Amino acid sequence: MKRYRFSGLVGVLGIFMVTVACAGKQAPNVVLFVTDDHGTDAMGCYGNPVIQTPNMDKLAAEGVRFTRAYCTSASCAASRSVILTGLFGHATGSYGHVHDYHHFSTYDSVESLPVLMEKAGYRTARIGKYHLAPESVYHFNDVLEANERSTVEMAEQCREVIGADQPFFLYFCTSDPHRGDPFTPDPWDAPNSFGNRPEGYPGVETVQYSPDEVIVPPFLPDTKECREELAQYYQSVSRIDQGIGRLRKILAEAGKSENTIFIYISDNGVAFPGAKTTVYEPGIKLPCIVADPRAKQENAVSDALVSWVDLTPTILDLAGIEFDEKRFHGRSFFPKGASSPSGGKEVYASHTFHEITMYYPMRVVVEERYKLIWNIAWALEYPFASDLWAASTWQSVYRSGGEVYGARRVEDYLHRPEFELYDLEADPDEVHNLASNPDHEATLKRLKEKLKLFQRNTRDPWLIMWDHDASLQGTGVNL
């Protein structure tokens, strides 16, 4: 097994120009496969011996599996805007959800990855969950329709795009394993379906799991309700896996396997309290597999620190498209299409909203060992996404008056200090806050300065809150 560890720097804003490099060479196709609320906790290749994910595991065996890959916001729409722009959401207006009354939207001056790929001669297509706005910024040539809960059906709908002569960029986004509607169960202790249904889906083998066999991660309570929900979650993930297998089979039938880069990621962590919407590791440290058949990688594992803000420049590099690195906040982790990945000295997270009613801005820096969370609105009670609050996993603890939720006290989950400093090597579950420990005063100071510099470089409006001077808000003060 190969293992890589590299370092690098995070890019800053600049001017972008795109041209096709290596003229005369056949441009590679690119598949960006994005699942909805999937953590590393439920994949065989990431160490879960129970869940059946043979196609995900095969993809990892043929490429590079990243162990320290991070989204920037543990919320669907906010995360997806970063994936397709290479810019942090606080710099593009993509603060939270797009749909319904939430109505956040990316500034119309931003050029997204599909637009840049089209300019470089690619046919761009998307299928499944979109959750972005406006369409003019995130424009695709083709919008394909299929049931977003059936990756097998979705894969079949991609045959024409895959079979065409033009190089393609396929943005393939499932609604699995997001929690299913209705989000509020009746009775309260019934497990959510996670999109599963008794009749199953055409062409999909239903893979069911016993609540007794699932693995309860440390951030969750080991209760009957939690185990039942995890069993449903596993089933949804196994459905995704079959779609990966079908999509790769279609690529092979079209003779495109050897020239198609396949990237597998999730937008944020699993939809349980303690992961999704939080910036704790289960919420933002996610699966990332890059299989580039041209690199001839096998069972490669990279510990490089990489971020979803790096994905747009990475894909452009892998596609051989020249660009100005200063245009993006992220940096390519396959610079100039290199076969071996590289990462940064640190990665950053920037979460502000999930739903419009969930204002709780957090800024994060993660180094090799230490992680600092700045809870900017720490005086507020931590807000719940509506579906996570209603989840039987949370309700079983809440209704019983339980004091502990997973590895964390309920009180600590609901009421957080302004700063949380964790030693990820000694305390991977992020339970022991070192921010007030005199022995870590220098580390706290150093990471605070890194956060401030990051906010300045990315024009974060919340930089102003370091001084806690609310009178300056909304005055249009330049950073």
HELIX and SHEET records of a PDB file:
HELIX    1   1 THR A   40  ALA A   42  5                                   3    
HELIX    2   2 GLY A   44  TYR A   46  5                                   3    
HELIX    3   3 PRO A   54  ALA A   61  1                                   8    
HELIX    4   4 CYS A   76  ILE A   83  1                                   8    
HELIX    5   5 GLY A   89  THR A   92  1                                   4    
HELIX    6   6 LEU A  113  LYS A  119  1                                   7    
HELIX    7   7 THR A  151  GLU A  156  1                                   6    
HELIX    8   8 ARG A  159  GLY A  163  1                                   5    
HELIX    9   9 LYS A  224  GLU A  253  1                                  30    
HELIX   10  10 SER A  257  ASN A  259  5                                   3    
HELIX   11  11 GLU A  281  ILE A  284  1                                   4    
HELIX   12  12 PRO A  293  ALA A  295  5                                   3    
HELIX   13  13 TRP A  308  ASP A  310  5                                   3    
HELIX   14  14 LEU A  311  LEU A  318  1                                   8    
HELIX   15  15 GLU A  325  ARG A  327  5                                   3    
HELIX   16  16 PRO A  335  GLY A  337  5                                   3    
HELIX   17  17 SER A  386  ALA A  390  1                                   5    
HELIX   18  18 SER A  392  SER A  400  1                                   9    
HELIX   19  19 VAL A  410  LEU A  414  1                                   5    
HELIX   20  20 PRO A  438  HIS A  440  5                                   3    
HELIX   21  21 GLU A  441  ASN A  457  1                                  17    
HELIX   22  22 PRO A  461  ASP A  467  5                                   7    
HELIX   23  23 ALA A  470  LEU A  472  5                                   3    
SHEET    1   A 9 LYS A   2  TYR A   4  0                                        
SHEET    2   A 9 ALA A 300  SER A 302  1                                        
SHEET    3   A 9 VAL A  64  TYR A  70  1                                        
SHEET    4   A 9 LYS A 285  ALA A 291 -1                                        
SHEET    5   A 9 THR A 260  SER A 266 -1                                        
SHEET    6   A 9 ASN A  29  THR A  35  1                                        
SHEET    7   A 9 PHE A 168  CYS A 173  1                                        
SHEET    8   A 9 ARG A 123  GLY A 128  1                                        
SHEET    9   A 9 ASP A 142  LEU A 144  1                                        
SHEET    1   B 4 LYS A   2  TYR A   4  0                                        
SHEET    2   B 4 ALA A 300  SER A 302  1                                        
SHEET    3   B 4 VAL A  64  TYR A  70  1                                        
SHEET    4   B 4 VAL A 306  SER A 307  1                                        
SHEET    1   C 2 THR A  19  VAL A  20  0                                        
SHEET    2   C 2 ILE A 321  GLU A 322 -1                                        
SHEET    1   D 4 VAL A 347  HIS A 351  0                                        
SHEET    2   D 4 MET A 362  VAL A 366 -1                                        
SHEET    3   D 4 TYR A 370  ASN A 375 -1                                        
SHEET    4   D 4 PHE A 419  ASP A 423 -1                                        
SHEET    1   E 2 VAL A 404  TYR A 405  0                                        
SHEET    2   E 2 ARG A 408  ARG A 409 -1                                        
END                                                                             
